Amino acid sequence: MPTPSLDSLPIRRLTLRDLTACADLSEDRGWPREEHKWGLLLASGKGYGIDDPGGGLVSACVVTEYGPQEHPALAAIGMVLVAERYARRGVGRRLMRHILSEAGTTPLTLHATPSGRPLYEELGFKVTGRAEMLRGRFVGTDARPEVATRTATAEDLPSTLRLDEEVFGANRTHVVTRLPAFADQLRVAEEDGQLIGYAAAWPTTDTHVVGPLIARDTTTAKALLASLAAHTVRPLRTDIDVRHEELLDWAKGQGLASVEFNAVMTYGTAELPGDPSQRFAPVTVAAA
């Protein structure tokens, strides 16, 4: 029986049943398997993929929508992967065109690596910002933090959701409410009984990723980052918006090192909604 052409292979919706195949695809491209992250993305977003007739996936990606279900205010594209054996054969372009068609008028965003950026620019995405990935063991100091932080409780959820929507610019309840189970740590910062920031640390194979990091100001962001670091023995990893120069310089002084820069790109909108002055790091770059 002849092997079907790549163009004839259908693009279908992925589900949590495809988690292992998605992790296999990540590993195929030299990325960590990160089943834990794939689980969050497939549960809270829409996965798209192409089955390989020989088994596994030819390609996959996830789109996470925010705002009203009927008319999303924003959708984030992430985990765009093509199996090495099918690379440079137009598969990624075809998958992305499918996503653009499915999205309709919904504004889109993604974090692009240097290698992926040319394709996204060809499709009409524009660079609207940059994020710097940091990684390392947090050294810390014995100095008392200027802002009080503590472990989040169930009673904090309504305030957390209100703050998150205000800062992010769209409702993402379906993601935030999954953080207590997804993250190893979820901490809040407060002043005079008012929530002024929150942050999570979730596990990968050998690190804790800090994200989201939402804070009223840099001082609050520092306190949250330091408090997460104080409760783990793993190295930290996070992606900080480069506009937050003070936080980046401070974190590097605490032992985190620059790993790489990714371009923040948008389609259908000139800028992301919300308040960038309080939005320090995403949940994951795969979900903005």
Secondary structure, 3 states (H helix, E strand, C coil): CCCCCHHHCCEEEECHHHHHHHHHHHHHCCCCCCHHHHHHHHHHCEEEEEECCCCCEEEEEEEEEECCCCCCCEEEEEEEEECHHHCCCCHHHHHHHHHHHHHCCCCEEEEECCCCHHHHHHCCCEEEEEEEEEEECCCCCCCCCCCEEEECCHHHHHHHHHHHHHHHCCCCHHHHCCHHHHCCEEEEEEECCEEEEEEEEEECCCCEEEEEEEECCHHHHHHHHHHHHCCCCCCEEEEEECCCHHHHHHHHHCCCEEEEEEEEEEECCCCCCCCCCCEEECCCHHHC
